[in-house]
Structure formats: C-alpha cells, structure tokens
Amino acid sequence: MAWSIDARIPVTLVADEHALAAAAAAAPAAFVLRQVFGAPSHQPGCACCEGRSPAALALDRLFLDRVRGQVPFFGAVLAQEDAQLRTALTEDRVVAARFRLLG
C-alpha cells in the first residue's frame, strides 16, 4: 500500500472577485490573498530575493507570517487568477515547496 501525503498549503485560483467572495464564504478556514505584491523588505539585491517575482516574495511573507503566528492559522489560500501568481506557484522552487496549486 502506497501512501501519498502532501503537506504543502493548497492554493485555489478563482476567475474574479465575485468567485473569490463565494469561495471564501464556502471555506472560512482559508486565507484570502489579495494583490499584495509590493517591494521586498530586504536590501536590494540580497541573495534570498534576487531574481524572484513580487508574487513569490508575497507568498514567502504569507508563509512566514503564518509560521510566526502573525496571521491566523489557515489550511488553504484563495486568490484571484493572476499570471504572476500562477508562475510563482509553478516555477519558483521555494514557493512550490510550501504551496501547491489546485486545479
């Protein structure tokens, strides 16, 4: 018997703001990610941020805030469809180790 356990945080991307609101109502334990793709909090050109997208850095901050207890614990993330976010979830190794894209 094979076991398959994936402990990464599931991320669901929805089409628009209306669908996001409906999904959030159906999944109260999920974190609703809004467009928060700001500048990195470290020095420009630091090794951990160099070459990474603002979406990847935002997901990093979200994960660390969850670990530190700075946001309520959540078991899933809901976000509106965004090309930069989808790319971070599928191509950024750090993000892919922490989060998994559903659907």
Rosetta constraint file for C-alpha pairs under 8 A:
AtomPair CA 8 CA 97 HARMONIC 6.82 0.50
AtomPair CA 8 CA 98 HARMONIC 5.02 0.50
AtomPair CA 8 CA 99 HARMONIC 4.82 0.50
AtomPair CA 8 CA 100 HARMONIC 5.86 0.50
AtomPair CA 9 CA 75 HARMONIC 6.27 0.50
AtomPair CA 9 CA 76 HARMONIC 5.58 0.50
AtomPair CA 9 CA 77 HARMONIC 7.27 0.50
AtomPair CA 9 CA 98 HARMONIC 6.25 0.50
AtomPair CA 9 CA 99 HARMONIC 4.52 0.50
AtomPair CA 9 CA 100 HARMONIC 5.99 0.50
AtomPair CA 10 CA 75 HARMONIC 7.44 0.50
AtomPair CA 10 CA 76 HARMONIC 5.04 0.50
AtomPair CA 10 CA 77 HARMONIC 6.28 0.50
AtomPair CA 10 CA 99 HARMONIC 5.76 0.50
AtomPair CA 10 CA 100 HARMONIC 4.87 0.50
AtomPair CA 10 CA 101 HARMONIC 5.93 0.50
AtomPair CA 10 CA 102 HARMONIC 6.24 0.50
AtomPair CA 11 CA 76 HARMONIC 5.95 0.50
AtomPair CA 11 CA 77 HARMONIC 4.65 0.50
AtomPair CA 11 CA 78 HARMONIC 5.85 0.50
AtomPair CA 11 CA 79 HARMONIC 7.45 0.50
AtomPair CA 11 CA 99 HARMONIC 6.61 0.50
AtomPair CA 11 CA 100 HARMONIC 5.89 0.50
AtomPair CA 11 CA 101 HARMONIC 4.91 0.50
AtomPair CA 11 CA 102 HARMONIC 5.81 0.50
AtomPair CA 12 CA 76 HARMONIC 7.88 0.50
AtomPair CA 12 CA 77 HARMONIC 6.31 0.50
AtomPair CA 12 CA 78 HARMONIC 5.02 0.50
AtomPair CA 12 CA 79 HARMONIC 6.36 0.50
AtomPair CA 12 CA 101 HARMONIC 6.27 0.50
AtomPair CA 12 CA 102 HARMONIC 5.35 0.50
AtomPair CA 12 CA 103 HARMONIC 7.17 0.50
AtomPair CA 13 CA 78 HARMONIC 6.08 0.50
AtomPair CA 13 CA 79 HARMONIC 4.99 0.50
AtomPair CA 13 CA 80 HARMONIC 5.29 0.50
AtomPair CA 13 CA 81 HARMONIC 4.94 0.50
AtomPair CA 13 CA 82 HARMONIC 7.88 0.50
AtomPair CA 13 CA 101 HARMONIC 7.88 0.50
AtomPair CA 13 CA 102 HARMONIC 7.69 0.50
AtomPair CA 14 CA 19 HARMONIC 6.07 0.50
AtomPair CA 14 CA 20 HARMONIC 5.96 0.50
AtomPair CA 14 CA 78 HARMONIC 7.47 0.50
AtomPair CA 14 CA 79 HARMONIC 6.29 0.50
AtomPair CA 14 CA 80 HARMONIC 4.89 0.50
AtomPair CA 14 CA 81 HARMONIC 5.34 0.50
AtomPair CA 15 CA 19 HARMONIC 6.31 0.50
AtomPair CA 15 CA 20 HARMONIC 7.53 0.50
AtomPair CA 15 CA 80 HARMONIC 5.93 0.50
AtomPair CA 15 CA 81 HARMONIC 5.44 0.50
AtomPair CA 16 CA 20 HARMONIC 6.18 0.50
AtomPair CA 16 CA 80 HARMONIC 5.73 0.50
AtomPair CA 16 CA 81 HARMONIC 7.05 0.50
AtomPair CA 17 CA 21 HARMONIC 6.21 0.50
AtomPair CA 17 CA 80 HARMONIC 6.63 0.50
AtomPair CA 18 CA 22 HARMONIC 6.35 0.50
AtomPair CA 19 CA 23 HARMONIC 6.04 0.50
AtomPair CA 20 CA 24 HARMONIC 6.05 0.50
AtomPair CA 20 CA 32 HARMONIC 7.96 0.50
AtomPair CA 20 CA 78 HARMONIC 6.99 0.50
AtomPair CA 20 CA 79 HARMONIC 6.67 0.50
AtomPair CA 20 CA 80 HARMONIC 6.29 0.50
AtomPair CA 21 CA 25 HARMONIC 6.24 0.50
AtomPair CA 22 CA 26 HARMONIC 6.37 0.50
AtomPair CA 23 CA 27 HARMONIC 6.16 0.50
AtomPair CA 23 CA 78 HARMONIC 7.45 0.50
AtomPair CA 24 CA 28 HARMONIC 5.94 0.50
AtomPair CA 24 CA 30 HARMONIC 6.84 0.50
AtomPair CA 24 CA 32 HARMONIC 6.82 0.50
AtomPair CA 24 CA 78 HARMONIC 7.09 0.50
AtomPair CA 29 CA 74 HARMONIC 5.56 0.50
AtomPair CA 29 CA 75 HARMONIC 6.41 0.50
AtomPair CA 29 CA 76 HARMONIC 7.16 0.50
AtomPair CA 30 CA 74 HARMONIC 5.39 0.50
AtomPair CA 30 CA 75 HARMONIC 5.91 0.50
AtomPair CA 30 CA 76 HARMONIC 4.62 0.50
AtomPair CA 30 CA 77 HARMONIC 5.27 0.50
AtomPair CA 30 CA 78 HARMONIC 6.52 0.50
AtomPair CA 31 CA 74 HARMONIC 5.87 0.50
AtomPair CA 31 CA 75 HARMONIC 7.73 0.50
AtomPair CA 31 CA 76 HARMONIC 6.18 0.50
AtomPair CA 31 CA 77 HARMONIC 4.71 0.50
AtomPair CA 31 CA 78 HARMONIC 6.11 0.50
AtomPair CA 32 CA 77 HARMONIC 5.86 0.50
AtomPair CA 32 CA 78 HARMONIC 4.81 0.50
AtomPair CA 32 CA 79 HARMONIC 5.96 0.50
AtomPair CA 33 CA 77 HARMONIC 6.66 0.50
AtomPair CA 33 CA 78 HARMONIC 5.98 0.50
AtomPair CA 33 CA 79 HARMONIC 5.02 0.50
AtomPair CA 33 CA 80 HARMONIC 7.84 0.50
AtomPair CA 34 CA 79 HARMONIC 6.51 0.50
AtomPair CA 34 CA 80 HARMONIC 7.53 0.50
AtomPair CA 36 CA 55 HARMONIC 7.91 0.50
AtomPair CA 36 CA 58 HARMONIC 6.56 0.50
AtomPair CA 37 CA 54 HARMONIC 4.98 0.50
AtomPair CA 37 CA 55 HARMONIC 5.37 0.50
AtomPair CA 37 CA 57 HARMONIC 7.52 0.50
AtomPair CA 37 CA 58 HARMONIC 5.60 0.50
AtomPair CA 38 CA 54 HARMONIC 6.25 0.50
AtomPair CA 38 CA 58 HARMONIC 7.37 0.50
AtomPair CA 39 CA 54 HARMONIC 6.69 0.50
AtomPair CA 40 CA 44 HARMONIC 7.85 0.50
AtomPair CA 40 CA 49 HARMONIC 7.12 0.50
AtomPair CA 40 CA 54 HARMONIC 7.31 0.50
AtomPair CA 40 CA 57 HARMONIC 6.68 0.50
AtomPair CA 42 CA 46 HARMONIC 6.76 0.50
AtomPair CA 42 CA 49 HARMONIC 7.69 0.50
AtomPair CA 44 CA 49 HARMONIC 7.97 0.50
AtomPair CA 44 CA 50 HARMONIC 7.79 0.50
AtomPair CA 45 CA 49 HARMONIC 6.75 0.50
AtomPair CA 45 CA 50 HARMONIC 5.21 0.50
AtomPair CA 46 CA 50 HARMONIC 5.81 0.50
AtomPair CA 49 CA 57 HARMONIC 7.26 0.50
AtomPair CA 52 CA 56 HARMONIC 6.33 0.50
AtomPair CA 52 CA 57 HARMONIC 6.89 0.50
AtomPair CA 52 CA 92 HARMONIC 7.68 0.50
AtomPair CA 53 CA 57 HARMONIC 6.41 0.50
AtomPair CA 53 CA 84 HARMONIC 7.52 0.50
AtomPair CA 53 CA 88 HARMONIC 7.11 0.50
AtomPair CA 54 CA 58 HARMONIC 6.08 0.50
AtomPair CA 55 CA 59 HARMONIC 6.27 0.50
AtomPair CA 55 CA 84 HARMONIC 6.15 0.50
AtomPair CA 55 CA 85 HARMONIC 5.34 0.50
AtomPair CA 55 CA 88 HARMONIC 6.28 0.50
AtomPair CA 56 CA 60 HARMONIC 6.23 0.50
AtomPair CA 56 CA 85 HARMONIC 7.17 0.50
AtomPair CA 56 CA 88 HARMONIC 5.13 0.50
AtomPair CA 56 CA 89 HARMONIC 7.55 0.50
AtomPair CA 56 CA 92 HARMONIC 6.91 0.50
AtomPair CA 56 CA 95 HARMONIC 6.34 0.50
AtomPair CA 57 CA 61 HARMONIC 6.24 0.50
AtomPair CA 58 CA 62 HARMONIC 6.18 0.50
AtomPair CA 59 CA 63 HARMONIC 6.13 0.50
AtomPair CA 59 CA 95 HARMONIC 6.81 0.50
AtomPair CA 60 CA 64 HARMONIC 6.20 0.50
AtomPair CA 60 CA 94 HARMONIC 7.98 0.50
AtomPair CA 60 CA 95 HARMONIC 6.82 0.50
AtomPair CA 61 CA 65 HARMONIC 5.97 0.50
AtomPair CA 62 CA 66 HARMONIC 6.21 0.50
AtomPair CA 63 CA 67 HARMONIC 6.32 0.50
AtomPair CA 63 CA 98 HARMONIC 7.62 0.50
AtomPair CA 64 CA 68 HARMONIC 6.07 0.50
AtomPair CA 65 CA 69 HARMONIC 6.01 0.50
AtomPair CA 65 CA 70 HARMONIC 4.88 0.50
AtomPair CA 65 CA 71 HARMONIC 5.81 0.50
AtomPair CA 66 CA 70 HARMONIC 6.08 0.50
AtomPair CA 66 CA 71 HARMONIC 5.44 0.50
AtomPair CA 66 CA 72 HARMONIC 6.82 0.50
AtomPair CA 66 CA 73 HARMONIC 5.97 0.50
AtomPair CA 66 CA 74 HARMONIC 7.63 0.50
AtomPair CA 69 CA 73 HARMONIC 7.08 0.50
AtomPair CA 81 CA 85 HARMONIC 7.56 0.50
AtomPair CA 81 CA 86 HARMONIC 7.50 0.50
AtomPair CA 82 CA 86 HARMONIC 6.13 0.50
AtomPair CA 83 CA 87 HARMONIC 6.09 0.50
AtomPair CA 84 CA 88 HARMONIC 6.23 0.50
AtomPair CA 85 CA 89 HARMONIC 6.25 0.50
AtomPair CA 86 CA 90 HARMONIC 6.27 0.50
AtomPair CA 86 CA 101 HARMONIC 7.90 0.50
AtomPair CA 87 CA 91 HARMONIC 5.61 0.50
AtomPair CA 87 CA 92 HARMONIC 7.39 0.50
AtomPair CA 88 CA 92 HARMONIC 4.99 0.50
AtomPair CA 88 CA 95 HARMONIC 6.60 0.50
AtomPair CA 88 CA 96 HARMONIC 7.74 0.50
AtomPair CA 89 CA 95 HARMONIC 5.86 0.50
AtomPair CA 89 CA 96 HARMONIC 5.51 0.50
AtomPair CA 89 CA 99 HARMONIC 6.90 0.50
AtomPair CA 89 CA 100 HARMONIC 6.78 0.50
AtomPair CA 89 CA 101 HARMONIC 6.36 0.50
AtomPair CA 90 CA 96 HARMONIC 6.25 0.50
AtomPair CA 90 CA 101 HARMONIC 7.49 0.50
AtomPair CA 91 CA 96 HARMONIC 7.14 0.50
AtomPair CA 92 CA 96 HARMONIC 6.00 0.50
AtomPair CA 93 CA 97 HARMONIC 6.11 0.50
AtomPair CA 94 CA 98 HARMONIC 6.62 0.50
AtomPair CA 95 CA 99 HARMONIC 5.79 0.50
AtomPair CA 96 CA 100 HARMONIC 6.12 0.50
